[in-house]
Amino acid sequence: MNTGNQPNVKFVQTPDYRDAYSNSVQIRVNVWDFFLVFGTMQQSSETQVELRNFQGIYLSPQQAKALMALLQQNVTNYESAFGEIKLDPRAPGGPVH
């Protein structure tokens, strides 16, 4: 395999591309893929939380693993620059939805 001749990569945004903020992600896994559902979580009362899902993304297991490595690298870089990211102490390992 010749890795010296890498192709040029051109990033193009499709007409339906959009940016969005998410403070909730749910992950569903089966043998073929990972399904990430992004949304926003709002607490409407002390006992009621509302999740508004707005986007689902399917990833192959290989892309999920590559994403995990990229996220880990970027979290490590972020913490080196800005300090440790603290997770919600009420939820072991952070919030899971």
C-alpha positions as CSV (number, residue, x, y, z in Angstrom):
1,M,0.0,0.0,0.0
2,N,1.5,3.3,-1.1
3,T,0.7,6.0,1.5
4,G,3.0,8.6,-0.1
5,N,0.5,9.7,-2.7
6,Q,-2.5,10.8,-0.6
7,P,-5.4,12.3,-2.6
8,N,-6.4,15.9,-2.1
9,V,-9.5,16.1,0.0
10,K,-12.1,18.8,-0.8
11,F,-14.7,19.6,1.8
12,V,-18.1,20.6,0.3
13,Q,-21.2,21.5,2.3
14,T,-24.4,20.2,0.7
15,P,-27.4,22.5,0.4
16,D,-29.1,20.9,3.4
17,Y,-26.0,21.2,5.7
18,R,-26.7,22.9,9.1
19,D,-25.0,23.5,12.4
20,A,-26.8,22.9,15.6
21,Y,-26.2,22.8,19.3
22,S,-26.8,19.6,21.2
23,N,-26.5,18.9,24.9
24,S,-28.0,15.3,24.6
25,V,-26.9,12.4,22.6
26,Q,-28.4,8.9,22.7
27,I,-26.5,5.9,21.2
28,R,-28.2,2.8,19.9
29,V,-26.0,-0.1,18.7
30,N,-26.7,-3.1,16.6
31,V,-24.4,-5.6,14.8
32,W,-24.3,-3.4,11.6
33,D,-24.0,0.2,12.9
34,F,-24.1,2.8,15.6
35,F,-27.0,5.3,15.6
36,L,-26.4,8.6,17.3
37,V,-29.5,10.7,18.1
38,F,-28.7,14.4,18.9
39,G,-31.1,16.7,20.7
40,T,-31.5,19.3,23.4
41,M,-32.4,18.6,26.9
42,Q,-34.4,21.0,29.0
43,Q,-35.7,20.6,32.5
44,S,-39.2,22.1,32.6
45,S,-39.7,21.3,36.3
46,E,-37.9,19.6,39.2
47,T,-39.4,16.2,38.1
48,Q,-39.7,16.7,34.3
49,V,-37.0,16.7,31.7
50,E,-37.8,17.1,28.0
51,L,-35.5,15.8,25.2
52,R,-36.1,17.3,21.8
53,N,-34.3,15.1,19.3
54,F,-33.5,16.8,16.0
55,Q,-30.9,14.7,14.1
56,G,-30.1,11.0,13.8
57,I,-26.8,9.9,12.3
58,Y,-25.8,6.3,11.4
59,L,-22.1,5.3,11.6
60,S,-20.4,2.1,10.7
61,P,-18.5,0.4,13.6
62,Q,-15.3,1.6,12.0
63,Q,-16.4,5.2,11.8
64,A,-17.6,5.0,15.4
65,K,-14.2,3.8,16.5
66,A,-12.5,6.5,14.5
67,L,-14.8,9.1,16.0
68,M,-14.1,7.8,19.5
69,A,-10.3,8.2,18.9
70,L,-10.7,11.7,17.5
71,L,-13.0,12.8,20.4
72,Q,-10.5,11.4,22.9
73,Q,-7.6,13.3,21.3
74,N,-9.6,16.5,21.2
75,V,-10.8,16.2,24.8
76,T,-7.2,15.6,25.9
77,N,-6.0,18.7,24.0
78,Y,-8.9,20.7,25.4
79,E,-8.1,19.7,29.0
80,S,-4.4,20.4,28.5
81,A,-5.3,24.0,27.4
82,F,-8.3,24.7,29.7
83,G,-8.3,22.3,32.6
84,E,-10.2,19.1,33.5
85,I,-13.8,18.8,32.2
86,K,-15.9,17.9,35.2
87,L,-18.9,15.6,34.7
88,D,-22.2,15.9,36.6
89,P,-21.4,14.3,40.0
90,R,-25.0,12.9,40.2
91,A,-24.5,10.6,37.3
92,P,-21.6,8.1,37.3
93,G,-19.6,8.5,34.2
94,G,-21.6,11.6,33.2
95,P,-25.2,12.0,32.0
96,V,-26.6,9.2,29.8
97,H,-29.9,9.7,28.0
